[in-house]
C-alpha cells in the first residue's frame, strides 16, 4: 500500500490522532478541563464534542486530582481514557494519582489490573506565561517505573506517538510543547503508530552527535543546517522521542560513530534528562569519546515573565551552535 502524506500542523496532527483513535475504538474517551464546549485551551479537541457527544468528550471541573483519578479508575475497568491537563505544571496537583496509582497498580496487583491511560499535556516556555506556567518537568514522570513518557518534536511523531500511546496498556504521558503547536510538516494520512521507546536519527552526520527531544530536537536540526552551511560541519541529530523507555542503544551507536556528543534539553541542567544521556554515553561509548560530553539547558532560574529575560534563559540555536563548536575545538586540540 502506498503511503500518502499531508502537510499539517503539530496541533492538527494531535487532533487527527485523537479522532482516529475514537473512531477505531469506542472505549476511547476524552476527559479534562474545557475540552468540550471550549474545544480545549489550545483547540486540540476542536469539533470532537459535536462528533462524539458528551459521553466520550467529558468536560470536568478544575480539579486535576479528581479527573485524573476518575480516568485511572475508568482505565482499570477496561476503558481507554485520554486525560488532557491544561499544562504540565497543573499535573503536580494530580501527582499522587499519576505516580502512586496509575504507575503502580499493574505491579502492585500482580498484573490483574491494567491502566491503559493517556495523559496529554503541554509544557515549555517562550510564551510569557510566567514561572508557574512555563516549566519543563517531564523528568518527574520519566523518573517513575511503571510510566511511559513520549515527547514528539514534529507533527508526524505527534500523530504516531499519540496513536501508540492510546493503544498501549500502560499509562503514557504524552509531552507536548507550546512552541511546537503551530509548526508544520508532512504526516502520513494512514494510521501508523510509532514504537514507543525507539529514538530516531533525524539527520545523518559524521562530525558530532547532538541528542535532544521535543522542542530541542527541532532546534537541533536548525543548528545542524546552519553549521553545515557556514562551517561545513556534519552534525548527526538523534531525536529521543521517548524518555521512558529510553533508547540508549541508538544514542550509543551514534556517539561511537562520531566520537563526540552534545546534549540539548529545555529543562534545568541540574539533575536533568541530559545528565542521564551523558551517563549513558559514558557507560556505552567512553572509549570512543574524543572530548567530554557537553550539555546545553535552560538557566537555573524560575522562568521570567519579561520577554528579553525569558529568551535569555531558554536555550537557543546560537547556544547549540556554540556548544558544538566548543566540542569540536576540544577534539581538535587532542588530535
C-alpha positions as CSV (number, residue, x, y, z in Angstrom):
1,X,0.0,0.0,0.0
2,X,1.3,3.4,-1.0
3,X,1.6,5.8,1.9
4,X,0.2,9.3,1.2
5,X,1.0,12.4,3.3
6,X,-0.4,15.8,4.0
7,X,1.4,18.9,5.4
8,X,-0.4,19.8,8.6
9,X,0.4,21.4,11.9
10,X,1.5,19.7,15.1
11,X,-1.8,20.8,16.6
12,X,-3.8,19.2,13.8
13,X,-1.8,16.0,14.0
14,X,-2.7,15.6,17.6
15,X,-6.4,16.3,16.8
16,X,-6.4,13.8,14.0
17,X,-4.8,11.1,16.1
18,X,-7.5,11.5,18.8
19,X,-10.3,11.5,16.3
20,X,-8.9,8.4,14.6
21,X,-8.5,6.5,17.9
22,X,-12.1,7.4,18.9
23,X,-13.4,6.1,15.6
24,X,-11.4,2.9,15.9
25,X,-12.3,2.0,19.5
26,X,-15.5,3.0,21.3
27,X,-13.7,2.5,24.6
28,X,-11.5,5.6,24.0
29,X,-12.9,8.8,25.6
30,X,-11.5,12.2,26.4
31,X,-11.7,13.9,29.8
32,X,-10.4,17.2,31.0
33,X,-11.0,20.9,31.6
34,X,-12.8,22.8,28.9
35,X,-12.1,20.2,26.2
36,X,-15.7,20.1,25.1
37,X,-17.6,23.3,24.5
38,X,-14.4,25.4,24.6
39,X,-12.6,22.8,22.4
40,X,-9.5,22.8,24.6
41,X,-7.2,25.5,25.7
42,X,-5.2,25.0,22.5
43,X,-8.0,23.7,20.3
44,X,-6.7,20.2,20.0
45,X,-10.2,18.8,20.7
46,X,-12.0,21.1,18.2
47,X,-15.2,19.5,16.9
48,X,-14.9,16.3,18.8
49,X,-17.8,17.1,21.3
50,X,-20.1,17.7,18.3
51,X,-19.0,14.5,16.6
52,X,-18.8,12.1,19.6
53,X,-21.1,13.6,22.2
54,X,-20.8,14.3,25.9
55,X,-20.4,10.6,26.9
56,X,-17.0,10.5,25.1
57,X,-15.8,14.1,25.5
58,X,-16.2,14.8,29.2
59,X,-15.7,18.4,30.5
60,X,-14.6,18.5,34.1
61,X,-14.2,21.0,36.9
62,X,-10.8,22.5,37.6
63,X,-9.8,19.5,39.7
64,X,-6.8,17.7,38.3
65,X,-6.6,15.1,41.1
66,X,-10.2,14.3,40.7
67,X,-10.5,13.8,37.0
68,X,-7.1,12.0,36.7
69,X,-8.3,9.7,39.5
70,X,-11.5,9.1,37.6
71,X,-9.5,8.3,34.5
72,X,-7.4,5.8,36.4
73,X,-10.5,4.0,37.6
74,X,-12.0,4.0,34.2
75,X,-8.8,2.5,32.7
76,X,-8.8,-0.2,35.3
77,X,-12.3,-1.2,34.3
78,X,-11.4,-1.5,30.6
79,X,-11.9,1.9,29.1
80,X,-9.1,3.9,27.4
81,X,-9.3,7.4,28.7
82,X,-7.2,10.3,27.4
83,X,-6.9,13.0,30.0
84,X,-5.9,16.5,29.0
85,X,-4.2,18.6,31.6
86,X,-4.1,22.2,30.5
87,X,-0.4,22.5,31.3
88,X,2.2,20.1,32.7
89,X,2.6,22.5,35.7
90,X,-1.0,21.6,36.8
91,X,-0.2,17.9,36.7
92,X,1.5,18.5,40.0
93,X,-2.0,18.7,41.5
94,X,-2.5,15.1,40.3
95,X,0.9,13.8,41.2
96,X,-0.4,11.3,43.7
97,X,-2.9,9.8,41.2
98,X,-0.2,9.6,38.5
99,X,2.8,8.4,40.5
100,X,1.2,6.4,43.3
101,X,-1.7,4.9,41.4
102,X,-1.5,4.9,37.6
103,X,2.1,3.9,37.6
104,X,1.9,1.3,40.4
105,X,-1.4,-0.6,40.1
106,X,-0.3,-3.1,37.5
107,X,2.8,-4.1,39.5
108,X,1.1,-4.0,43.0
109,X,-1.8,-6.2,41.9
110,X,0.3,-8.7,40.0
111,X,-0.9,-7.8,36.6
112,X,-4.6,-8.3,37.5
113,X,-5.5,-4.8,36.5
114,X,-4.0,-2.7,33.7
115,X,-4.1,1.1,33.4
116,X,-4.3,2.0,29.7
117,X,-4.4,5.7,30.5
118,X,-3.0,8.6,28.4
119,X,-2.2,11.9,29.9
120,X,-1.5,14.6,27.3
121,X,-0.2,17.9,28.4
122,X,1.8,20.9,27.0
123,X,4.9,22.2,28.7
124,X,7.7,24.6,27.9
125,X,8.4,28.3,28.0
126,X,8.8,31.1,25.5
127,X,5.1,32.3,25.6
128,X,5.4,34.8,28.5
129,X,3.2,32.7,30.8
130,X,5.4,33.2,33.9
131,X,7.4,30.7,36.0
132,X,4.5,28.6,37.2
133,X,3.1,28.0,33.7
134,X,6.4,27.5,31.7
135,X,8.2,24.6,33.3
136,X,9.7,21.5,31.7
137,X,9.1,19.0,34.5
138,X,8.8,15.8,32.4
139,X,11.7,14.5,34.4
140,X,9.3,13.9,37.3
141,X,7.4,11.3,35.3
142,X,10.3,9.9,33.3
143,X,11.8,9.0,36.7
144,X,9.0,6.7,37.7
145,X,9.0,3.0,36.8
146,X,5.5,2.0,35.5
147,X,5.1,5.1,33.5
148,X,5.9,5.7,29.8
149,X,6.8,9.2,28.6
150,X,6.9,10.3,25.0
151,X,8.0,13.7,23.6
152,X,7.2,14.2,19.9
153,X,9.2,17.0,18.2
154,X,7.3,17.2,14.9
155,X,3.8,16.7,13.5
156,X,4.4,13.1,12.2
157,X,5.7,11.9,15.5
158,X,2.9,13.8,17.4
159,X,0.3,11.7,15.5
160,X,2.2,8.4,15.5
161,X,3.2,8.5,19.2
162,X,-0.3,9.6,20.2
163,X,-1.8,6.6,18.4
164,X,0.7,4.3,20.0
165,X,0.1,5.8,23.5
166,X,-3.7,5.3,23.2
167,X,-3.2,1.6,22.2
168,X,-0.7,0.9,24.9
169,X,-1.8,-1.0,28.0
170,X,0.4,1.1,30.3
171,X,-0.1,4.7,31.5
172,X,1.6,7.0,29.0
173,X,2.4,10.7,29.4
174,X,2.4,12.5,26.0
175,X,4.5,15.6,26.4
176,X,3.6,18.4,24.0
177,X,5.4,21.7,23.8
178,X,3.6,25.1,23.4
179,X,6.2,26.3,20.9
180,X,5.6,23.4,18.6
181,X,1.8,23.6,18.2
182,X,1.9,25.8,15.1
183,X,4.9,24.1,13.4
184,X,4.1,22.1,10.3
185,X,5.4,19.0,8.5
186,X,4.5,16.0,6.4
187,X,2.3,13.5,8.2
188,X,1.1,10.1,6.8
189,X,-2.6,10.1,6.1
190,X,-2.9,6.5,7.3
191,X,-2.7,5.3,10.9
192,X,0.9,4.4,11.5
193,X,1.5,4.1,15.3
194,X,5.2,4.6,16.4
195,X,7.2,2.2,18.5
196,X,7.4,3.7,22.0
197,X,10.9,3.5,23.3
198,X,12.6,4.0,19.9
199,X,14.7,7.0,19.1
200,X,15.3,8.2,15.6
201,X,18.3,9.6,13.8
202,X,16.7,12.6,12.1
203,X,19.9,13.8,10.4
204,X,22.9,11.6,9.5
205,X,26.3,13.1,10.2
206,X,29.9,12.2,10.9
207,X,31.5,15.0,13.0
208,X,29.4,15.2,16.2
209,X,26.2,13.7,17.7
210,X,23.5,16.0,19.0
211,X,21.0,14.3,21.3
212,X,17.7,16.1,22.0
213,X,13.9,15.8,22.4
214,X,10.7,17.8,21.9
215,X,11.4,21.4,21.0
216,X,15.1,21.0,21.3
217,X,15.2,18.2,18.7
218,X,13.6,20.6,16.2
219,X,16.1,23.3,17.3
220,X,19.0,20.8,16.9
221,X,18.1,20.3,13.2
222,X,18.1,24.1,12.6
223,X,21.6,24.4,14.3
224,X,22.9,21.4,12.2
225,X,21.8,23.0,8.9
226,X,23.3,26.4,9.9
227,X,26.6,24.7,10.8
228,X,26.6,22.7,7.6
229,X,26.1,25.9,5.5
230,X,28.5,28.1,7.4
231,X,31.3,25.8,8.6
232,X,30.9,22.5,6.7
233,X,30.3,20.7,10.0
234,X,28.4,17.5,9.6
235,X,26.1,17.1,12.6
236,X,24.2,13.9,13.4
237,X,20.9,14.5,15.3
238,X,19.3,11.9,17.5
239,X,15.7,12.7,18.5
240,X,14.9,10.7,21.6
241,X,11.1,10.7,21.0
242,X,10.7,8.6,24.2
243,X,12.1,9.5,27.6
244,X,10.8,6.3,29.3
245,X,11.6,3.8,28.0
246,X,14.9,5.3,26.8
247,X,16.6,4.1,23.6
248,X,20.1,4.0,24.9
249,X,21.4,1.8,22.0
250,X,20.7,4.4,19.3
251,X,22.4,7.1,21.3
252,X,25.5,5.0,22.0
253,X,25.7,3.8,18.4
254,X,25.7,7.4,17.1
255,X,28.4,8.5,19.5
256,X,30.6,5.6,18.7
257,X,30.3,6.8,15.1
258,X,31.1,10.5,15.6
259,X,33.3,10.3,18.7
260,X,31.7,13.3,20.5
261,X,28.4,14.5,21.7
262,X,26.3,17.5,22.7
263,X,23.0,17.1,24.6
264,X,20.3,19.7,24.3
265,X,17.4,20.0,26.7
266,X,14.7,22.5,27.7
267,X,14.7,21.7,31.3
268,X,17.2,22.7,34.0
269,X,20.8,21.4,33.8
270,X,21.0,20.1,37.4
271,X,19.5,16.5,37.5
272,X,18.1,17.0,34.0
273,X,17.4,14.5,31.3
274,X,20.8,15.4,29.8
275,X,22.5,14.0,32.8
276,X,21.0,10.6,32.1
277,X,22.1,10.8,28.5
278,X,25.6,11.9,29.4
279,X,25.8,8.9,31.8
280,X,24.5,6.6,29.1
281,X,27.2,7.8,26.7
282,X,29.9,7.4,29.4
283,X,28.7,3.8,30.1
284,X,28.4,2.8,26.4
285,X,30.8,4.9,24.4
286,X,33.5,6.1,26.8
287,X,36.4,4.6,24.9
288,X,35.1,6.2,21.7
289,X,34.9,9.8,23.1
290,X,37.4,12.3,21.8
291,X,36.0,15.1,24.1
292,X,33.8,15.4,27.2
293,X,30.0,15.4,26.6
294,X,28.8,18.9,26.6
295,X,25.3,19.9,27.8
296,X,23.0,22.8,26.9
297,X,20.0,23.6,29.1
298,X,17.9,26.5,30.4
299,X,19.1,28.8,33.1
300,X,18.8,27.6,36.7
301,X,16.0,30.1,37.5
302,X,12.2,30.2,37.6
303,X,11.5,31.4,34.1
304,X,11.0,35.2,34.0
305,X,7.9,36.8,32.5
306,X,9.9,39.6,30.9
307,X,10.3,38.6,27.2
308,X,14.1,39.6,26.9
309,X,14.8,37.7,30.2
310,X,12.7,34.7,29.2
311,X,14.5,34.5,25.9
312,X,17.9,34.8,27.6
313,X,17.0,31.9,30.0
314,X,15.9,29.5,27.3
315,X,18.4,27.6,25.2
316,X,18.7,28.9,21.6
317,X,20.1,27.8,18.3
318,X,23.1,30.0,19.0
319,X,23.7,28.2,22.3
320,X,23.6,24.9,20.5
321,X,26.0,26.1,17.8
322,X,28.4,27.4,20.4
323,X,28.4,24.2,22.3
324,X,29.0,22.1,19.1
325,X,31.9,24.3,18.0
326,X,33.4,24.2,21.5
327,X,33.2,20.4,21.5
328,X,34.9,20.1,18.1
329,X,37.6,22.6,19.2
330,X,38.3,20.3,22.1
331,X,38.5,17.3,19.8
332,X,40.9,19.2,17.5
333,X,43.2,20.1,20.4
334,X,43.5,16.5,21.4
335,X,44.5,15.3,18.0
